[in-house]
Amino acid sequence: MTPDESSQPALPLGDRITGAMATRDLPIPRHALVIAAHPDDAEFQCGGTLTKWAVGGCTINHLILTDGSKGTWDPDADTAALIETRRAEQLRAARLLGSQGKVIMLGLTDGELTPSREVHDEVARWIRTTTPDVVLAHDPWKTYRLHPDHRAAGWIALDALVAARDPHFFPHHEVAHHRPSTLLLFEAERPDHIEDITGYAEAKADALLAHRSQFVTTHGITDPDDEDQRDQFRSRVLQHAADVGAASGVTHGEIFKRIDDL
């Protein structure tokens, strides 16, 4: 028998906001870019939305800022091997979401992510290169956020977006400036937008289960070969999406802070 969810560590799926969201379901964009701190962050926070858009013909691109090298509790772990494992897991997860776009791994050191001109330059270049209509990123204004990389990743994404839209920032780039139409912030302090992911939550769970190296540290799966534990993880992911969607009248949902007129 698997343990009750109350005895499990919380999954990093965001808050269970019970109020109805003000807006729902963007038109499916032609191109989208998710900017995340670590491998698996995108799948946890917006995997259902990315799957829905991919099925609708959107080109999904992932930009993962760090190398995931601290994603283990084993003090004797081979971190070089872990980096390669997490890279492979992220590639597989993106494909399970239906992504046909780029999976860009900047490879910055996990746990030490710092906004800088050099990082803004690189992220702005990828925004210009992938020409997203929608950018998805961590909410940097989230209070009481523990992980420093999530805070830093949010600021990096926003600062780089501002730079990418203006031709006078980083004029050495060999691509034109680009202005996305919408920004969706996940883990949001004040969410106001929901994406109906009914029919796509299972794919989100599948993509998360591709991050096998994170079963113990993040997923609450102590035995990677235990099918019951994997099924319980899937149930927890689906239940969270159901809880989030209920107040807005959808079976499964993911919520964001929506910013338009960028």
N, C-alpha and C positions, 0 to 999 in steps of 0.2 A: 504494500500500500504506500502511495506517495504522500508526503506531508501536505498538510493544508497550506493554502497560499499565505495565510497569516504568519506562518512560521518561516516563510521564504524571505530573502532580502528583496527589497523593492527593485523592480526593473526600471531602467532609465527610459521610460516611455513618456515622461511629462506628467503634469498634474491632471487629475480627474476633475475638470471644470464642469459643473452641472448646469450652468446657465446656457441659454440658446445663443448662438453666434449671430452677429449682425448680417454677415454675408456668407454665401455658400457657393462653392464650385465655380472656379475660374473657367473661362473658355480654355480648352486644351491648347497649350502653347505649341508653337512649332519647335522651339528649342528651350530647354531648361538646364540650369546649372545649380547643383547642390554643393555648397561649400561647408565641409565638416571638419572638425578637429581630428577625429580618429576614424580608422576603419570600424565600421558598424554603427557609427552615430547616425548616418543618413538613413539606414534601414530602420533603426529604432524610431526615429522622429518623423520620417515622411515616406517610409517604404511603400505604403499603400497608395499614396498620392502619385509617387513616381511610377508605380506599376500601371495605375489607371491611365496616366498620361502616355506611357509607352504604348499601351494597347491602342490608344487613340491616335497614334502616329507621331507623337512627340519624340524628338531626339533628346535623350537624357544624358547629361554629362556629370560625372563626379569629380570634385576637386578635394582631395583628402590632404590636410595640411601636415600631419605628423606621421611618423613611421610606426607608431603603435608599439614601440619597444618596451614600454613599461606595463604592458597588458598581461602581467603574470604576477602571482604571489610567490613564485619559486625563486629564492635568492640565488640559486645556482643555475638559473636558466641561461641558455645560450641565446643572448638577445639578438645576435646577428641572424640566427636561424629563425627566431620569432618574427623579425621584420619581414623576412621573405615569406613566411607562412601567412602573415597578416595581409601582405600584398596579394598573394594568391587567393586568399579568402575573400578579399574585397572585390577582386575581379569576378569571382564566381557569383558572389552576392548580387553584383550589378547585373549580371546576365540573367540571373533568376528573376530579377525585377522586370526584365524585358528590355534593359538598356542596350541600345546599339551605338551609343556615343562613346566618348573618351572616358577613361578612368585614369585621372592624373594624380599621381602620388608625389607630393613635394618632398617628402622624406625628412621634414624638420624633426628635431628631437622631441619625442613624446614627453610631456610634462614640463617642457621648457619653452613653449611657444610664446613668442614675444612680438608684438606689433613693431615693425620697423619699416623704413623706407624701402629696403630691399625686398621684404616680404610683400608690401603693398604693390611694388613694381611687378612682381611675378604674378600675383593674383589678378591685378588689373589687366595684365597681358592675356591671361586665360579668359577673363570675361570678354575682352575684345575678340579673342580668337573663336570662342564658342558661340558668340552672339545670342545669349539667352534672352527670351522674352520675359522669363521669370527666374529670379534667383531665390534660392532657399538657403537659410543660414541660421545659426544660433542667435538667440536674442541676447545682446550684450547687456541689456538693462535689467536682466533677471536678478532680483535681490536674493541674498543668502545662497548664491551659487558657490558650491564648494570647489569644483574642478577649475584650476586656473586656465587650462587650455580652452575650455568652452567659453569663458569670458573673452579671452584673447582672440579666439576664432571669430566671434561675433564682431568685435571691433575691426579686425582685419578685413572681413567681408564688406562691412559698410564703408570703411575708408577706401578700399580698393574699388568699390562700385562707384563712388563719387569720382575717383580718379579716372576710371575707365570711360566715363561718359563725357569727359572734357578733353578736347584735343591738346590742351596746353599742359596736361599732366603726362609725363613719360613720353615725350614726342619721339624718342628713339625706337619705340615699338614699330614693327613693320606691318601692323594692321591698323585699320581705322578705329577711331573712338566708337564706343557703343553705349547706348542708353537702354537698359531693360525697362519694361513697362510696369512690372510689379515685383515687390520684395515680400516674401513670406518668411517670417521669423518663427522658428520652432522653439520649444521650451519657453514659450512666451510668458512674460509677466502679465500682460493684459490681452489675451487672445480675443479676436473678434471675427475670425473667419474659419469656416469648417469646409473640409473636402470630404465628400461622401465616398468612402472607400469600400462600400458594400460590394462584395464579390472579389475584392482584391486583398483583403486582410490575410487570407491564407498564404498568398504569395509573399506578403511581408514576413510572415513567420518562417516560410521556407528560406528566404534570403538571410534572415537572422540566424537560422540554424546552419548556414554555410560558414559562420564565424565560429568554427569548432574550438579554436584556441581560447575562446572567451567563455566557454561553457561554465567553468568553475568560478571565475572572477566576476562575471557579469550576469550570466543567464541563470545561475542557481541550479545548474546541472552538475552533480558531483561525479556521476559516472557517465561518460560520453556515449557508452554503448547501451545504456538503459533506455529502452524505448518508452517506458512509462514516464520517465522524467522528461524526455523530449516532448511527449504528448502533453504533459502538464505545462511545460513552458509555452507550447503553442496555445493552449487554452487560456493561459494568462494574457498573452498578447491579444487574442481575440476578445477576451472579456474587457480589457482596458479600452479597446477600440469601441466596443459596445457601450461602455459606460460614458465615454466621451461623446458618442453620437446620439445618445438617447434624448438629451434635452433639445437637440436641434432636429429631431424627427428622422434620423437616419440609423440604419442598423449598425454600421461601423463608420467611425469617423476619425479624422486627424485634424487638430486645430492649430491655428497660427495667428500671429499678428500680421495683418495685411497693410502694406504701405504702397500706395499708388503715386502717380505723378512724380516719378523719380527724376 
